[in-house]
Amino acid sequence: MITLNPNKFVAISAISLLSVTSAFALFDRKTTTEDGNAELDLPPYDGIKHAIGVLPVENTSIWRGSIDLVENMTIMLENVLLQSDRFVVVDRSNLNATIGEQDLQNSGRAAQANNVASTGQIRSAKYLAQCQITGVEANESGQSGGVGLGKFRVGLSGGKAQIEMIVKIFDSTTSEVVASQRVVGKAGKRGFSLGFNEPGFNTSIGGFSKTPLGEAAYDTVAQAVVYMAGEFEDYSMDASVVTVTGDGRIVINRGSQYNVGVGQRFQVQELGEVLIDPGTGEVLDRLEGAVTGTIEVTRVTDKVAYCKLVDGVAPQRGDTAIAI
């Protein structure tokens, strides 16, 4: 018969409970915008946000392993862009699933419902971000110690890993590359802050983040976001006039989601002519339309802003409004 020492049993139980509680706290922790900025070494931001479409990360390197590096780094990239509080992130990795649901809704084979899978409402983005993994040096394991939680093991990690990646920003109208940068991430350079709270989040990334390869992936993505944040500081935000009401209110398609606030001013221009190469059909440029006036935001909702005319003439639906 085995006799357990009650004092030792209580002590071991307390330690186990503390370890498991700490581990779950790691996964439940909600990362705030301020935490994200601090982790990225970016100052707090209250400026205009830009809509950016995130394409799935591509692996063009010769590295192949048991870890789905592409899926994990795509999730990381979207999350860190959101944490930076500088972008409105438009997902493109699940676009086919969205379109498929819309097609099903319109096929007559699904129960009809209002405001569900409606066509014509997928949000567009002026810019697209694409990251290509060009080199990987990694040890996929490297964990030692820690607490086991189902498929995960939260603990210390050892080993080395490095990921090289090319970051590209495309103009979605012309597909022209407007900015490009090479970044190299290494294991152990920065801690991983979870903060994935979206429905359907793939929690396997929690275990991945604790490997040397996961640490290098996160550092690579963080550097990519810092680079994009710096690039977009030089870009002006364009909006479009949605309508002009009978009482003179001017509605534009940018609201609080884009950090547009009361008092923000926009210069209104007519929509300029698109210049197309007659030989190749290539879009060369768009002529700047004539400036017709200035408007000022008086009220905002999530997606639109209501403005008043400050000077000039009342705009027309479709005119461009440029933040000033």
N, C-alpha and C positions, 0 to 999 in steps of 0.2 A: 504494500500500500504506500502511495506517495503522499507525503504531507506537505502542503504549501504553507510557507510562512506568510501570514496575513499582511504583515507590514511590507514585505517585498512585493507581494501581489498588488497591493494598493499603489505602491510607488511605480511599478511597471505599467499599470493601467493608466495612471495619471500621465506618465511620459508619452504613452501611445496616443492617448486622447489629445494631448497638447500637440503632438506631431501631426495627427490627422486634421485637427482643427486648423492648424497653421497652413497646411497644404490646401484645404478647401478655401481658406481665406484668400490664398493666392489666386485661385480660379474665380472667386466671386468678386474680387476687387474691381471696382469700376474706375477706369482711368478717366480723369477729367481733362478738359482742354488745357488747363494750366499745367497739369502733369505732363501731357504730351509735348507741349512747347518746351518745358524745362528739359525733358529727356532729349529733345532734338537740339538743344542749345539755341532755340529760337526765342526772341522776345515775345511778350504777349501781343496779340494782334486784334485790332478792331476795324481794320480796313475792309475794302471791297473784296468779296470772294469771287472766284472764277469757277465756272463749271468745267470740269475735266472728265473725259471719258477714259476709264482705265481698261486697257486691253489685257488679255491674259499674258502673263510673263512667258517668254519663249526661252527654251534651253537650246542654244546653238553650239554648246560645248560638246566635247567627246565624253564627258562624264555621264555615267548611268549608274544609279544606285537603287536601293530598295525604298528610299524615301521619295515621295512625290514632291520634288523641289518646286516645280512649276505651280502646283495648286497652293502649296503653303505660302510661297512668296507672293502670289497674287492676292491672297487673303491679307497677308501682312501689309502689302502696298496700299490696298484700299483702306485698311484700318488706320495706318499711320497718316495717310492723307487727311482722313477725317479728324484724327487727333490734333493735327496742326491747326485746325480751325481756320484754314485759309482757302479751302476749296469746297465746292459743291460736287460731290463725287457721283458720277454716272457710271453704273456698272455695265460692262460690255461682255463679261465672261459668261453671263447667264442669259444673254439676249435671245438665243434660240428658244429657250424654255419660255420666255415671256411671249415671244411671237407665237409659239405653239399654243399657249393658253388662249391668246386672243383669237387665233384661228378656230380653236375648238368652240369658243363662245359664239362665234359668228357662223358656225357650221349648221346650227339648228339641232345638234345632238346633245347639247348641254342645256340645263335649266336656265331660262333667261333671268337675268338680274341686272339691276341698275348699278352703274359705277363699278362694274367688275370686268376686268380684262377688256376695256374699251380700246378700240384701235385709234390711231392718230394722236396718242398722248404720250408716247415714249419720249422722254426728255432728251433733247439734243444737246451737244456740247461743241463749242467752237474749237476746242483743243482736245487732242487725244494723247495719252501717255502710253508709251510702250517700252518695256524693259527686256533686254536680251542678255541672258547669261552666256558669257563667252569663255569663262574659265572657272573650274572648281578644283580645289585641293582640300580633301576632307577625309576625316575619320568619322563615320556615321555614329559610332558608339561614343564611348568616353565618359559615360555616367558612372559614378561611384557613390554608394551610400544614398541615403534619402528614404522617403516613405513611398510605398507602393500603393497606388489607387487604381484598381482595375487594370486598364491597359497602360496607365501612366506610371512613371516613377519620377517623383519630384525629389531632386537631390543635387549634389555637387557634380560638376562635370570636369573632365580633363581632356587633353588632346588638343589638336590644332586644326583649324579649318580656315579657308579663305575663298571668297567668291568675287569674281570680276564680272561687272555688268555694264552694259551700255544703256544709258537713259536717253530716250528720244521723245520730243514733243512735236506732234504733227498739227498742222492746220487742217481741220476736218473738211473744209471747203475744197482745198486744192490738193490735199494729201502731201503738201510740202513739209519737209522737216525744218522747223523754225529754231530748234535748239537741240543740242546733243552733248552728252558728257559721259566720260568713263569714270566709274567709281569702283573701289575695291573695299570689301568688308572683311573683317577678321574676327575670329572668336575671342570673346573676353573683353572687347573694347567698351561695351555698354550693356547694362542690364536689360532684360526683356520685361516690358510692362504689358500685361495681358489686355484687359479692357475690351475684349470682344463680346459685345452684348447683343448682336443682331440675331434675330430668329434664324434657326437653321445653321448656326455657326458650327464649323467643323472642329470639334474640340480636340481632335488628334494633334492639332498644332501646339497644344499645351505641352505634350511630351516632346515633340520635335524641337520646340524652342529651348529645351534644356540640353540638347546635344551641342557639340562644337559646331556642327554644320548649321544648326538652328540659330546659334548665336551669331555666326558669320552672316547668315541670311538676313537677320534682323538689322545688323549693323549696315549691311549693303543697302537695304530698303530705306533705312533712316537717312543715310547719306543722299540717296536719290531724292527723297522728299525735301531735304534741306536745299538741294540744288534747284528743284522745281519751285520751291517757295521764293527763292531769290530771283529766279527768272521772271516769275509772274508779278513781282513788285513793279516791273517796268511796263506791264501791259495795262492798257486802259480797259475799262469794262464797257461793253456795248449792250444796250437794251433796245427794245423796239416798242413803238407806240402801239398799244392794243386798241384803244378807242379814245375818243373825245366825247364826253357826255354833253347832254343838252345844256347843263348849267356851267359848262366850261372846264370841268375837271378832266385832266389828262391822265390816262392810265397807262403805265409801262409794265413790261413783263419781268420786273425784278423787284423782289421784296426783301423782307427781313432775313430770309434764308441766305441771301447774298450779302448780308450786312448793310443793306441800304437803309438809311435812317432819315428821320424828319430833318429837313434843312439841307439835305444833299442836293446838289445842283447838277443838271445835265444840259449839255449843248445839243440842240436838236438839228439834224441835218436831213435833207431829202435823201432817199435811197439812190446812191450813185449807179452809173452804168457799169456793168461787168465787162471787162475787156477780154475778149477771147481771140486767141491766135487763129486766123482764118485757115492757116495751113495745117495745123496739128489739132486744133480744138482745145488747146491748153488754156486754162484760165490764167491770164497774165496778172491781172490786178482789178481793182474796182475803183473807178473814179470817185473822188470825194464829192458827195452831193452838196448843194448849196446850203449854207447855214441859215436857218429860218428863225431861230430864237433860243431862249434859255428858259428852262422850267425848274421848279423847286418842289421837292417832296414835302407834302403836308400831312400825309398819313400812309402807313404801310401795313400790309398783311403779310402772310408767309410768302406768297408768290408774286404779289403785285404791289406797286406803289402808286398812290394818287398824288398828282402834282398840280401846281398852278403855273400859269404863264407869267414869267418875270419880265421878259421883253421879247420883241419880235411879233410874229404872227402865229396863230394857233396851228399846231402840227396836224398832219394827216395820219391815218392808220398806216402802219408799215414804215414810217419814218424812223431813222436811227437816232437814239439818244446816247450820248457819250458822257460818262462821268467826268466831271471837272473839279 
